[in-house]
Amino acid sequence: MMEIIKVGMADLNVTGYPNALTTLGLGSCVGVCIYDTKTKIIGMIHIMLPYSWGVKNNTNPAKFADTGIPLLIEKMEELGATKKNMVSKLAGGAQMFEVTRSEFMNIGKRNVDAAKKVLYEQNIPIVAEDTGGNYGRTIIFYSEDGRLEIKTIGKGTKTI
Amino acid sequence: MNLSNSEINEMYLDVLKELGNIGTGNAVSALAMMIGRKINMKVPVVKMVKLQEVPEILGGAEIPVVGILLNVEGDIEGFIMFVMSQASAHLLVNMLMGTTLNGYNEFTDIEKSALMEIGNILAGAYLTALSTLTGFKMIQSVPQLAEDMAGAILSFPAIQFGETGDTALYIETEIFEESSRIVADFFLIPTIESYKKMLKALGVA
């Protein structure tokens, strides 16, 4: 029986075949999905902010791209995944409102950029992405073949 | 005086509850004047919620909601945000425009303007209350409106709070008119510097 396991905001989870991982209503946050092509072990993290440095309350590593992605990889390795077999997919990073205040400018794009930088440093290729725009996304990541299903309101469903 | 974080939070909550009461009172008077009918309000709920629970406030991360966002500038800088279910937003529009609810379609431009105007009035009411309590001057920007999944809309205040802590503060406002019940979630999101300034002015820190 396939189980679809939820990943909350600022949280991460890992699972193996035949299960799937999902996170609901991604806005400016970014969903980073990693797939081990050999073992079919998958991991997903719902990142809220790019970097943990400079942020006072940074006790939850899953909230940030810089601390969350390495932790996700570690959790996958604990399940038996191997880093050199890992590929990744990204979704989210929307700009929900046109914000004029510079310091909060497009946090969605900053999250996507940070996730890409960390994945590059970790040597994990990004094979697909659906990021940006001004709309929310619900994503479902299947261990079966590493496909990522993306649902929106009014903009349909697609698979990457 | 040395206070623990939880003591500060408790005191801050009390002050914000008062702010919620005054603000909601102001908002209801303004709305009642606008539509020329009597409106009742319920004492609002003020809560600290875990960030992970934020999208659940309106019944799930995928529920379609309407969000109205305003920029705040002046002595206090930050954002104000209102989040309503589509049903509540429709009731508000009907109340304001004297129309009746006929199922959900996308809001027309006029309906969106009406909602943003309500956002203006509500924000003004809360800012006036805050200004009365603190003596700070604040100016609100033109509101912006977005309709999308609750999780996506609420990721905005959640991220802003995410820089200060793992909990979000929200004020739930309930407005009644005859059989209509409208629930609007109100988020006050000051910048970190303004947050400190506000705590000090409110006599908490």
Interface residues (C-beta under 8 A of the other chain):
Chain A: G8 M9 A10 D11 L24 G25 L26 G27 S28 C29 M48 L49 V55 K56 N57 T59 N60 K63 A94 M96 F97 E98 V99 T100 R101 E103 F104 I107 N134 Y135 G136 R137 T138 I153
Chain B: L51 Q52 V54 P55 G60 A61 E62 P64 G67 L69 N71 E77 F79 S141 Q144 A146 E147 D148 M149 A150 G151 A152 I153 L154 S155 F156 A158 I159 Q160 G162 E163 T164 G165 D166 T191 I192
